[in-house]
Amino acid sequence: MAVQSWEKYLEKNKPAPAPPVGEPKKRKSVVREWGDAILFAVVAATLIRWATFEAYTIPTPSMEHSLLVGDYLFVSKLHYGPRTPQTPLQVPLTHQTIWGTSLKSYSDLIQLPSYRLPGFSEIKNNDVVVFNVPFEARHPADLRTNYIKRCIGIAGDVLEIKQGQVFINGKPAKNYPEMQSSYFLQVPQPDDALLEDFKRFGIVEYNTQDGVPFYGERPGLGRGFDVHMTQAAHDYFRKLPTVKGIVSLQTPVGQPEPGQPVFPNHPDYLPSEPGYPQTQPLANPPFPTWNKDNYGPIQIPKEGQTVQLTPQNSPLYQKIILRYEKNEGVSVDAATGQILQNGQPLKSYTFKQNYYFMMGDNRHNSLDSRFWGFVPEDHVVGKAVLIWLSVDPHASFANKIRWNRLFNLVD
């Protein structure tokens, strides 16, 4: 029997070496930690902004006095349900341009169908709604300019306006105390007390540096002020000795709207901005006597509703059929006004989504559905719910904040 040396035995049976002790993890650099934190914050803010609430500001007086220029709002996406993005290639937390520049913040190479996730409310009459204005053509639908108006009529309603009073399905719509109309105050000689009363009642002209309404001569009416004011202000100024009379600036019954014709007498109304195709009002408008104060009756289209199409009613529906519902091969015969599909007259049409009629509470100073038509449901952003800040653009620094408006609910 072979004898194994002791040294060979030990070498053959020596224990396995212990695994090396792992080196401690390298700590992230300060730059990396900040980068991770910022990335997380951007992702979280983007999700919150898309699915729950988003902050907006009021830039124009079309909703005064219900909402004022300088009000900052929270708009709920939860009420009607958030929309899935149509334009996914976009710089986070931007809208149309990159902050502080005129550079586009998105690419429209990819455009996806729009879907709305479930919300806990339907759009109701008189809701204050933020939406992408549908007449804008230079941006994708979900990135068009945001407007805020009151939803006067919902899908299926019949709307009519008689001497400024809105009727829905034959019944007078609610008139809010803060609604404004336009008047001419006949004032031969204004004084400081009158200007102070303007401030007290919130009568402001945002196109002047100091906010004081325009003063001048109106043919046949004398000298005075063009003002937008509430009914309460009207009743107060009517009693002042310095005010010789108050003339309503409503457009009379039977008279076409001066300046911009109402919808659908200019069926493809677009604002005059660079790069936009310019369209003209119809030479033979279907409703020649409609104006902003005497309008309709008009039925608001509803999903699943079928209408018969004629050359006479096609201006009501041509933007829906040509643009909003993305139908193929559709055009309008310029000679007859008939809507065509693949060159053949389209006799009837079934709507693919609901539509809404939006109006501003400042009824004579609002560019709304009376001028450019219906708002498609897929353009609705959310419901205005809360004023979280309000800044008066004409006040001194010490009085900039309108403290009495902070955290007011939007009605």
C-alpha positions in Angstrom: 0.0 0.0 0.0 1.4 3.4 -1.0 2.0 5.8 1.9 0.9 9.4 1.3 3.1 12.1 2.9 1.6 14.3 5.5 2.3 17.5 3.5 0.4 16.1 0.4 -2.5 15.1 2.6 -2.9 18.6 4.1 -2.6 20.2 0.7 -5.2 17.9 -0.8 -7.7 18.5 2.1 -7.2 22.1 2.9 -10.4 24.1 3.4 -11.8 26.2 0.6 -10.8 29.9 0.8 -13.4 32.2 2.3 -15.2 34.4 -0.3 -13.8 37.8 -0.5 -15.6 40.5 1.5 -17.6 42.7 -0.9 -16.6 46.2 -1.3 -19.1 48.8 0.1 -21.5 50.3 -2.4 -20.4 53.5 -3.9 -22.5 56.4 -2.7 -24.4 58.4 -5.3 -22.9 61.8 -6.1 -24.9 64.9 -5.1 -25.6 65.6 -8.8 -27.0 62.1 -9.3 -29.2 62.4 -6.1 -30.5 65.7 -7.3 -31.1 64.3 -10.8 -33.1 61.3 -9.4 -35.1 63.6 -7.2 -35.9 66.0 -10.1 -36.9 63.1 -12.4 -39.2 61.7 -9.8 -40.8 65.1 -9.2 -41.3 65.7 -12.9 -42.9 62.3 -13.4 -45.2 62.7 -10.3 -46.2 66.3 -11.4 -46.9 65.1 -14.9 -49.2 62.3 -13.7 -51.0 64.6 -11.2 -51.5 67.2 -13.9 -52.8 64.7 -16.4 -55.1 62.7 -14.2 -56.3 64.8 -11.2 -55.9 68.6 -11.1 -54.2 71.3 -13.1 -53.7 75.0 -12.4 -55.0 77.6 -14.8 -55.2 81.4 -14.9 -57.9 83.7 -16.3 -56.4 86.0 -18.9 -59.5 87.6 -20.4 -62.8 89.1 -19.0 -65.2 86.9 -20.9 -66.4 85.2 -17.6 -66.7 88.4 -15.5 -67.8 88.8 -12.8 -68.1 85.1 -12.0 -64.4 84.8 -12.7 -62.0 87.8 -12.9 -58.9 88.5 -14.9 -56.1 87.4 -12.6 -58.0 84.5 -10.9 -55.9 81.3 -10.6 -58.0 78.2 -10.6 -57.7 74.5 -10.0 -59.4 72.5 -12.7 -60.5 68.9 -11.9 -59.8 66.2 -14.5 -61.5 63.7 -12.2 -65.0 65.0 -12.7 -65.4 64.1 -16.3 -62.4 61.7 -16.5 -58.9 62.4 -17.7 -58.2 62.0 -21.5 -55.4 59.8 -22.8 -52.7 61.9 -24.5 -53.1 62.4 -28.2 -49.7 63.9 -28.6 -47.3 61.8 -26.6 -44.0 63.3 -27.9 -44.0 66.4 -25.7 -41.7 68.1 -23.2 -43.2 67.4 -19.7 -45.1 70.1 -18.0 -45.5 72.3 -21.1 -48.5 73.1 -23.3 -47.7 74.6 -26.8 -44.2 76.0 -26.4 -41.2 75.6 -24.2 -41.2 78.0 -21.2 -40.1 81.5 -22.1 -39.6 80.7 -25.8 -41.6 80.4 -29.0 -40.2 76.9 -29.7 -42.8 74.1 -30.1 -42.8 71.8 -27.0 -44.1 68.8 -28.9 -43.8 66.8 -32.1 -47.0 65.8 -33.9 -45.2 62.9 -35.7 -47.3 60.5 -33.5 -51.0 61.2 -33.0 -53.0 58.7 -31.0 -56.8 58.2 -30.7 -58.3 60.0 -27.7 -60.0 58.0 -24.9 -61.6 59.3 -21.8 -61.1 57.4 -18.5 -64.2 57.1 -16.2 -65.0 60.2 -14.2 -67.5 60.6 -11.4 -69.7 63.2 -13.1 -71.2 64.0 -16.5 -71.0 67.5 -18.0 -74.0 69.4 -16.7 -75.8 72.5 -17.7 -74.1 75.6 -16.1 -70.9 73.8 -15.3 -67.8 76.1 -15.7 -65.7 74.1 -18.1 -62.1 74.3 -19.5 -61.7 73.0 -23.0 -59.4 73.1 -26.0 -60.9 75.6 -28.4 -62.0 73.6 -31.4 -61.6 76.2 -34.2 -57.8 76.4 -33.8 -56.0 74.5 -36.6 -52.3 75.0 -36.0 -52.0 72.7 -32.9 -53.1 69.1 -32.3 -56.5 68.9 -30.6 -55.2 68.2 -27.1 -52.8 71.1 -27.3 -55.1 73.8 -28.6 -55.5 77.0 -26.6 -57.5 76.5 -23.4 -60.7 78.4 -23.1 -63.0 78.6 -20.0 -66.8 79.2 -20.4 -70.0 78.1 -18.9 -71.7 75.1 -20.5 -75.1 76.6 -21.4 -76.4 73.6 -23.4 -75.5 69.9 -23.3 -75.9 67.3 -26.0 -79.5 66.9 -27.2 -80.6 70.3 -25.8 -82.5 72.8 -27.9 -81.1 76.3 -27.2 -82.6 79.6 -28.0 -81.7 83.2 -27.0 -84.4 85.9 -26.9 -83.3 89.5 -26.1 -80.3 88.2 -24.2 -82.2 85.6 -22.1 -81.1 82.0 -22.8 -83.8 79.3 -23.0 -83.0 75.6 -22.8 -85.7 73.2 -24.1 -88.2 76.1 -23.9 -87.4 77.0 -20.2 -85.4 80.1 -19.1 -81.8 79.2 -18.2 -80.4 80.3 -14.8 -79.1 83.9 -14.7 -76.2 84.3 -12.3 -76.0 87.6 -10.3 -72.4 88.2 -11.5 -73.3 88.0 -15.2 -72.5 91.1 -17.1 -74.0 92.9 -20.1 -72.9 96.0 -22.0 -74.3 99.5 -21.6 -73.7 103.1 -22.5 -73.8 105.4 -19.5 -74.8 108.9 -20.6 -72.6 111.1 -18.5 -72.1 114.7 -19.8 -69.5 115.5 -17.1 -67.8 112.6 -15.2 -66.5 113.2 -11.6 -64.2 111.4 -9.2 -67.1 110.0 -7.3 -68.3 108.2 -10.4 -64.9 106.7 -11.0 -64.8 105.5 -7.4 -68.2 103.8 -7.9 -66.8 102.1 -11.0 -64.1 100.5 -8.8 -66.6 99.6 -6.1 -68.7 97.6 -8.6 -65.7 96.2 -10.4 -66.4 98.0 -13.7 -63.1 97.7 -15.5 -61.8 98.1 -19.0 -58.7 95.9 -19.3 -57.6 97.6 -22.6 -56.8 100.9 -20.8 -53.8 101.4 -18.6 -55.6 102.4 -15.5 -58.7 100.2 -16.0 -61.1 103.1 -16.4 -63.8 102.5 -19.1 -63.6 104.4 -22.4 -65.2 107.8 -22.4 -66.4 109.5 -25.6 -69.2 110.4 -27.9 -71.8 108.0 -29.3 -73.9 109.3 -32.3 -77.3 110.2 -31.1 -76.6 109.3 -27.5 -74.2 112.0 -26.3 -71.1 111.6 -24.2 -70.5 108.8 -21.8 -68.9 105.5 -20.9 -69.0 102.1 -22.6 -69.2 99.7 -19.7 -69.8 96.0 -18.9 -71.6 95.6 -15.7 -74.0 93.4 -13.6 -77.7 94.0 -13.1 -77.0 95.2 -9.5 -74.5 97.9 -10.9 -77.1 98.9 -13.5 -79.7 99.4 -10.9 -77.3 101.6 -8.8 -76.1 103.8 -11.6 -79.6 104.4 -12.9 -80.3 106.4 -9.8 -77.2 108.6 -9.8 -77.8 112.3 -10.8 -74.6 112.4 -12.8 -75.9 109.6 -15.1 -78.5 111.0 -17.4 -79.5 107.6 -18.9 -78.4 104.0 -19.4 -78.7 102.5 -22.9 -78.5 98.7 -23.4 -76.1 97.7 -26.2 -78.0 94.5 -27.0 -78.3 93.8 -30.8 -82.0 94.3 -31.7 -84.3 91.5 -32.9 -84.0 90.9 -36.6 -80.7 92.7 -37.1 -77.6 90.8 -38.2 -74.7 90.9 -35.8 -72.5 93.8 -36.8 -68.9 92.9 -37.4 -68.4 89.1 -37.0 -71.5 87.1 -38.1 -72.7 84.4 -35.7 -72.4 80.7 -36.2 -73.3 79.1 -38.6 -73.6 82.1 -40.9 -69.7 81.9 -40.9 -69.5 78.1 -40.6 -65.7 77.8 -40.6 -64.9 80.8 -38.5 -61.2 81.2 -37.7 -59.4 84.0 -36.0 -57.1 86.2 -38.1 -53.7 84.9 -37.0 -50.6 84.4 -39.1 -50.6 81.2 -41.2 -54.4 80.6 -40.9 -56.5 80.1 -44.0 -59.0 83.0 -44.2 -62.6 82.0 -44.7 -65.5 84.3 -45.5 -69.0 84.4 -44.2 -71.7 82.8 -46.4 -73.0 85.1 -49.1 -76.5 83.7 -48.4 -76.5 82.9 -44.7 -79.0 80.3 -43.5 -80.0 82.4 -40.5 -79.6 86.0 -41.5 -81.4 87.6 -38.6 -79.6 85.7 -35.8 -77.3 87.7 -33.6 -75.6 87.3 -30.2 -78.7 88.4 -28.3 -81.4 86.7 -30.5 -80.2 83.3 -31.6 -81.7 79.9 -32.5 -83.5 77.7 -31.9 -80.6 75.2 -32.4 -80.3 71.6 -31.4 -77.0 70.5 -29.9 -75.7 67.3 -31.5 -75.7 64.1 -29.5 -73.8 60.9 -29.9 -75.8 58.4 -31.9 -78.3 61.0 -33.2 -78.9 60.9 -37.0 -79.7 64.1 -38.9 -80.8 64.5 -42.5 -78.5 66.7 -44.5 -79.5 69.4 -46.9 -77.6 72.3 -48.5 -79.6 74.6 -46.1 -78.5 72.9 -42.8 -75.0 71.7 -43.8 -73.3 74.8 -42.4 -74.4 73.6 -38.9 -72.7 70.3 -39.2 -69.8 70.7 -41.7 -67.1 71.3 -39.1 -68.2 68.3 -37.2 -68.3 66.0 -40.3 -65.2 67.5 -42.0 -62.9 68.1 -39.0 -63.9 67.0 -35.6 -64.9 63.4 -36.4 -62.1 62.6 -38.8 -64.2 61.2 -41.7 -62.4 60.2 -44.9 -63.2 61.6 -48.3 -65.5 64.4 -47.1 -65.7 67.8 -48.7 -68.2 70.6 -49.3 -69.5 71.6 -52.7 -68.7 75.3 -52.9 -71.5 75.9 -55.4 -74.4 74.2 -53.6 -73.1 73.9 -50.0 -73.9 70.2 -50.0 -71.6 68.0 -48.0 -70.0 65.3 -50.2 -68.4 61.9 -49.3 -66.2 60.5 -52.1 -67.8 62.9 -54.5 -71.4 61.9 -53.7 -73.9 63.9 -51.7 -74.1 62.8 -48.1 -77.8 62.5 -47.3 -77.7 61.8 -43.6 -75.1 61.6 -40.8 -74.9 59.9 -37.3 -72.8 61.8 -34.7 -69.9 59.9 -33.1 -69.7 61.9 -29.9 -71.5 64.5 -27.8 -71.2 68.2 -28.3 -71.7 71.2 -26.0 -72.6 74.9 -26.3 -70.4 77.2 -24.3 -71.0 80.9 -23.4 -69.2 83.5 -21.3 -70.9 85.1 -18.4 -69.8 88.5 -19.8 -72.4 88.1 -22.5 -71.4 91.0 -24.8 -67.6 90.5 -24.3 -67.2 86.8 -25.0 -66.0 84.9 -28.1 -67.9 81.7 -27.6 -70.2 79.1 -29.3 -72.4 81.8 -30.7 -69.6 82.7 -33.0 -67.7 79.4 -33.7 -70.1 76.6 -32.9 -70.1 73.4 -30.9 -67.4 72.0 -28.6 -66.7 68.3 -29.1 -66.6 66.1 -26.0 -63.0 65.0 -26.8 -61.9 68.7 -26.5 -63.2 69.0 -22.9 -60.3 69.3 -20.4 -62.1 69.5 -17.0 -64.3 71.3 -14.6 -63.2 74.5 -12.8 -63.6 73.9 -9.1 -61.6 76.3 -6.9 -60.0 79.8 -7.0 -56.7 79.4 -5.1 -55.3 82.9 -5.8 -56.6 86.2 -7.3 -54.3 89.0 -8.5 -55.7 92.4 -9.5 -53.7 93.7 -12.5 -54.7 97.3 -11.9 -54.2 97.5 -8.1 -51.2 98.9 -6.3 -48.6 96.4 -4.9 -50.1 96.5 -1.4 -53.5 95.7 -2.8 -52.6 93.2 -5.5 -54.1 90.2 -3.8 -57.9 90.0 -3.8 -58.1 88.3 -0.4 -61.9 87.8 -0.5 -61.6 85.5 -3.5 -59.0 83.1 -2.2 -60.3 79.5 -1.9 -63.7 80.3 -3.2 -65.5 77.5 -5.0 -66.4 78.1 -8.6 -70.1 78.3 -9.2 
